[in-house]
Amino acid sequence: MAKTGLDGHWRGPTIVARALRDAGFEVIMIGMANTDDIVTSAVDEDVDLVGLNVGGHIDVAIRAIESVQRARPELPIFAGGTITPRAAKQLEALGVEVYPPGSQLTDIVDAAKRLTDKK
């Protein structure tokens, strides 16, 4: 889990990380991170899924997503946070599942299980 924006809103990513942990996932929370940090963590930690908190910074998120996809093309990515409908379409076009505010934790956990084949 990483935040792509430098805002101070931690509630969403923290709640999602807790729900994933409660569902049996090992969660690595790298916090506010730039593209290089996200890619390095995805590669070095050999993660099964990347979760991004977009926080309204769609351009930063897209750069991170494209970099992760170059480094590990098979790695699924999902994103949440303050995401406009237009930004959601941009992310979905990159193959990213999007969970804007109001998304249910059960849907996010179910997606993580499906994306990682951990039923």
C-alpha positions as CSV (number, residue, x, y, z in Angstrom):
1,M,0.0,0.0,0.0
2,A,1.3,3.4,-1.0
3,K,0.0,7.0,-1.0
4,T,0.8,8.8,-4.3
5,G,0.0,12.2,-2.8
6,L,1.5,14.2,-0.1
7,D,-1.7,14.9,1.7
8,G,-2.2,13.9,5.3
9,H,-5.3,11.8,4.9
10,W,-4.4,8.4,6.2
11,R,-7.8,7.0,7.4
12,G,-8.7,5.3,4.1
13,P,-5.4,3.5,3.4
14,T,-5.2,2.5,7.1
15,I,-8.7,1.1,7.2
16,V,-8.1,-0.8,3.9
17,A,-4.7,-2.2,5.2
18,R,-6.4,-3.4,8.4
19,A,-9.2,-5.1,6.4
20,L,-6.7,-6.8,4.2
21,R,-4.7,-8.0,7.2
22,D,-7.8,-9.2,8.9
23,A,-8.5,-11.2,5.7
24,G,-5.1,-12.9,6.0
25,F,-3.0,-10.7,3.7
26,E,0.5,-9.6,4.6
27,V,0.4,-5.8,4.0
28,I,3.4,-3.7,3.5
29,M,2.6,0.0,4.1
30,I,5.2,2.2,2.5
31,G,3.3,5.4,3.1
32,M,3.8,8.5,1.0
33,A,6.0,7.3,-1.8
34,N,7.2,8.5,-5.2
35,T,7.2,6.4,-8.3
36,D,10.7,4.9,-7.7
37,D,9.8,3.9,-4.1
38,I,6.6,2.2,-5.3
39,V,8.4,0.3,-8.1
40,T,11.3,-0.7,-5.8
41,S,9.0,-2.0,-3.1
42,A,6.9,-3.9,-5.7
43,V,10.1,-5.6,-7.0
44,D,12.1,-6.0,-3.9
45,E,9.3,-7.3,-1.7
46,D,7.9,-9.5,-4.5
47,V,4.4,-8.4,-3.7
48,D,1.3,-10.1,-5.2
49,L,-0.7,-6.8,-5.5
50,V,-0.1,-3.1,-5.4
51,G,-2.6,-0.8,-3.6
52,L,-2.4,2.9,-4.3
53,N,-4.2,5.7,-2.5
54,V,-4.5,8.3,-5.2
55,G,-5.7,11.3,-3.2
56,G,-6.6,13.3,-6.3
57,H,-3.2,13.2,-7.8
58,I,-4.0,11.2,-10.9
59,D,-0.9,12.2,-12.9
60,V,1.4,11.0,-10.2
61,A,-0.6,7.8,-9.8
62,I,-0.5,7.1,-13.6
63,R,3.3,7.5,-13.7
64,A,3.6,5.1,-10.8
65,I,1.2,2.6,-12.4
66,E,3.0,2.7,-15.8
67,S,6.4,2.2,-14.1
68,V,5.1,-0.8,-12.0
69,Q,3.6,-2.3,-15.2
70,R,6.9,-1.9,-17.0
71,A,8.8,-3.5,-14.1
72,R,6.3,-6.3,-13.3
73,P,3.7,-6.5,-16.1
74,E,1.8,-9.4,-14.5
75,L,1.3,-7.5,-11.2
76,P,-2.3,-6.5,-10.4
77,I,-2.9,-3.0,-9.1
78,F,-5.9,-1.4,-7.5
79,A,-6.5,2.2,-6.4
80,G,-8.7,4.0,-4.0
81,G,-9.0,7.5,-2.6
82,T,-10.3,10.7,-4.0
83,I,-10.8,9.7,-7.6
84,T,-13.0,11.6,-10.0
85,P,-15.1,9.7,-12.6
86,R,-12.8,11.0,-15.3
87,A,-9.7,9.8,-13.4
88,A,-11.4,6.4,-12.7
89,K,-11.8,5.9,-16.4
90,Q,-8.1,6.7,-17.0
91,L,-7.0,4.2,-14.3
92,E,-9.4,1.5,-15.6
93,A,-8.0,2.0,-19.1
94,L,-4.6,1.0,-17.6
95,G,-6.1,-2.2,-16.1
96,V,-6.4,-0.8,-12.6
97,E,-9.4,-1.6,-10.4
98,V,-10.8,1.6,-8.8
99,Y,-12.4,2.0,-5.4
100,P,-13.5,5.6,-4.8
101,P,-14.8,7.0,-1.5
102,G,-17.9,5.0,-0.4
103,S,-16.5,1.7,-1.7
104,Q,-17.3,-1.2,0.6
105,L,-14.4,-2.9,2.4
106,T,-15.8,-6.3,1.5
107,D,-15.6,-5.4,-2.2
108,I,-12.0,-4.3,-1.8
109,V,-11.0,-7.5,0.1
110,D,-12.9,-9.6,-2.4
111,A,-11.0,-7.9,-5.2
112,A,-7.7,-8.5,-3.5
113,K,-8.5,-12.2,-3.2
114,R,-9.6,-12.4,-6.8
115,L,-6.6,-10.5,-8.1
116,T,-4.2,-12.6,-6.2
117,D,-6.1,-15.9,-6.5
118,K,-6.2,-16.1,-2.7
119,K,-9.7,-17.4,-2.1
